[in-house]
């Protein structure tokens, strides 16, 4: 604590010292024992325990083997981690306790000066020492007996002060505990956001891998079917080319026979023509020409032989299956998200 700075800023050293000895939770002077947080700020042990219990409502029911909880310093919001001993595991600040003892001794030895206690505006010589419950204002005894508050309900000023101070301390503790819970929820949501991004990237990678595998399978199947079409094409083309070669050979032979037959037809001698001894019919066989004129007996292709309709593939069912692809509903994730919303609302 910077006592010197407080003394320089205020005219009264005792008032500056008192400001340094105020607990940020109960707003009163530290009560023994005083504990030191890891961030070097001080709290009354009772106030520290109240904040700790509010931030860890189930801590008392835990076994001794389970580690302690955590809470945040009300001054700097630094997170304080405690072991299984809880607040009793924090170190006491004996220096501050000694300073408080000296301060209280000094205050008790000082005479009370006039003007240090609030005085009544209606009765200048009367101190404000009671509280009007009806009007909810502090007043003096004369106002209750003879003044404006004679018909009102009053209570001791110190009793009302302590009651409101206690209520204020409870509210502060609840607010601090609520802030800790909200901060915890924020941290959980941030972790959930990061986990969502990581899980999304993993899901994208898995989806891409599956579609790539499916595309690879389709490519393999396409190559296989193309190979079968190419093989059928080669077989049919080879057969047709062999027929073309056979018909070309037959055409060449037939052309030569036609030429020979024309020359034989030009023979003028009947005996020579019939005997085959003429100039152009010596090598001619009439039966051969007759046989050739009846046409060849080569193979032929059937009608529609060149068609490749047998290799058509219907992909309608695959197209429908691809259009029907979708993700499975994640009911567990929806239930978990609803649970988080209820927690935030609480």
Residue pairs with C-beta under 8 A, 6 or more apart in sequence:
1 20
1 42
1 96
2 20
3 16
3 17
3 20
6 16
6 17
6 19
6 20
7 13
7 16
7 17
9 16
10 16
10 19
14 103
14 106
14 107
17 99
17 103
18 29
18 103
21 29
21 30
21 96
21 99
21 100
21 103
22 28
22 29
22 30
23 29
23 30
23 31
23 42
23 43
23 44
23 47
24 41
24 43
24 74
24 75
25 43
25 44
25 47
25 48
25 50
25 51
25 74
25 169
25 172
25 173
25 176
26 44
26 47
26 165
26 169
26 172
27 165
27 168
27 169
27 172
28 165
29 100
29 103
30 42
30 43
30 44
30 96
30 97
30 100
31 44
31 45
31 46
32 45
32 97
32 100
33 45
33 92
33 97
34 42
34 43
34 44
34 45
34 92
34 93
34 96
34 97
34 100
35 42
35 43
35 44
35 45
35 48
35 87
35 90
35 91
35 92
35 93
36 42
36 90
36 91
36 92
36 93
37 43
37 48
37 73
37 78
37 80
37 90
38 78
38 80
38 81
39 73
39 75
39 76
39 78
39 80
41 73
41 75
41 76
41 78
42 93
42 96
43 51
43 74
45 87
45 88
45 90
45 92
47 169
47 173
48 87
48 90
49 86
49 87
50 169
50 173
51 71
51 74
51 173
51 176
51 177
52 59
52 69
52 71
52 82
52 86
52 87
53 59
53 60
54 71
54 173
54 174
54 176
54 177
54 180
55 69
55 70
55 71
55 72
55 176
55 177
55 180
55 181
56 68
56 69
56 70
56 71
59 68
59 69
59 86
64 84
65 84
66 84
67 83
67 84
68 81
68 82
68 83
68 84
68 85
68 86
68 89
69 82
69 86
70 79
70 80
70 81
70 82
71 79
71 80
71 82
71 176
71 177
71 180
72 78
72 79
72 80
72 176
72 179
72 180
72 183
73 79
73 80
74 172
74 176
82 89
82 90
83 89
117 127
117 128
118 127
118 128
118 138
119 125
119 126
119 127
119 128
119 140
120 126
120 127
120 128
120 139
120 140
120 142
120 143
122 140
122 142
122 143
122 147
122 148
123 140
123 142
123 143
123 147
126 140
126 141
126 142
126 143
127 140
128 138
128 139
128 140
128 157
129 140
129 141
129 157
130 138
130 139
130 140
130 141
130 144
130 154
130 155
130 156
130 157
131 137
131 138
131 139
131 154
131 155
131 156
131 157
131 159
131 160
131 161
132 138
132 139
132 143
132 144
132 149
132 152
132 153
132 154
133 152
133 153
133 154
133 155
133 160
134 149
134 152
134 153
135 149
135 152
138 157
139 147
139 149
139 154
140 147
143 149
143 150
144 150
144 152
144 154
185 343
185 344
188 340
189 340
192 340
225 311
225 313
228 311
229 308
229 311
232 308
232 311
233 308
236 305
236 306
239 301
240 301
240 305
240 306
243 298
243 299
243 300
243 301
246 298
246 299
247 296
247 298
250 296
250 298
253 292
254 292
257 288
257 289
257 292
260 280
260 283
260 284
260 289
261 284
261 289
263 280
264 273
264 278
264 280
264 281
264 284
266 280
267 273
267 278
267 279
267 280
267 281
269 278
272 278
272 281
273 281
276 282
276 284
